[in-house]
């Protein structure tokens, strides 16, 4: 008889163990309920009047989740005259989250400076509570249950207002030491890994920063300017405390496309979102068929069409292996939605990336990928209008003026409007933030119900 056969449990033993586990679980649930019920000495009202002092409990995770939670808080009217006391929960060793909570509170006090004392620094209106981590990075699964129980117990103590870090105080006029509102955040873009091609400057750099602000780790691809890429990555890392890396690669070369994706996966530890932002053009008179060479057409097609395909194909296995799949966003152009643009080959190559019914080239890349490579991968295209970044400023003032005339909103998208105003003297023009375009990438990454779509951000140019 083997050792396994000797100690194989009988059906009766298995049933006994299952029953014991069930009893232990029920006892634990009843105990927790009893602890929380007996700790609540203050009556809980069935309804709350608007404006009643509110004690808010805010759960901060590690770097990514903390950045996302604070981003959410900045976007809500967290008036300290209503949300009169705020308790932040951080895990042991997470000094970043604790410091960011203090920074947020300082900003909040400056924004809503309406206290009785001019010397009030606002510290009496919030507290930061440290609880043990449920599981440390690389911690053995054998010891994880014990650390999880310790974390769970500490959280119960916080809910009972009996944690060692909690001081006896009135908590900003709130009627109870127990939280009235608990804020926590689930997965969105936090802890996601994002690759932004051509991400060292212009729109790409801003998109990378937007994702970092949401708590995502970012890989930034560049072609030649390593200094610019390092500067962008350093700024993002220091401001948002997320993982960043830079990857050199010419997206008009298949081997480089493969290398960029593989490096991003290795450096970030995975890949959830790809912003395929690289593009190339040669500025030329649109109706001059002799203004561009065969090599110009080839390079436009290599970067603006095949580059997206190579990046997607290399990222696809990782996307399919992810529990939540992946997101592939192509930077196309309104030049692909109509007969316009910096040159004829550029317009034709960008049309291949769009899904507009106005064009039917052999390769409607975005729509074809969305249709054929689902259901775990969402593929969409963003079609910016005239972006007056370093790239767009190569257009003449006359071309910019003519473009503005054709837009419904009489504006262009710019990140250096002060310089542009010196060239354009049309009083009807106004600044449209470059952020409007960058924000769309965040929206599309979070939207789980859209695929195969082209979204134009062009001040109404394509309506003409």
Secondary structure, 3 states (H helix, E strand, C coil): CCHHHHCCCCHHHHHHHHHHHHHHHHHHHHHHHHHHHHHCCCCCCCCCCCCCCCEEEEECCCHHHHHHHHHHHHCCCCCCCCCCEEEEEEECCCHHHHHHHHHHHHHHHHHCCCCCCCCCCCHHHEEEEEECCCCCCCCCHHHHHHHHHHHHHHHHHHHCCCCCCCCCCCCCCCCCCCCCEEECCCCCCCCCEEEECCCCCHHHHHHHHHHHHCCCEEEEEECCCHHHHHHHHHHHHHHHCCCEEEEECCCCCHHHHHHHHHHHHHHHCCCCEEEECCCCCCCCCCCCCCCCCHHHHHHHHHHHHHHHHHHHHHHHHHHHHCCCCEEEEEECCHHHCCCCCCCHHHHHHHHCCCCCCCCCCCCCHHHHHHHHHCCCEEEEEEEECCEECCCHHHCCHHHHHHHHHHCCCCCEEECCHHHHCCCCCCCCCCEEECHHHHHHHHHHHHCCCCCCCEEEECCCHHHC
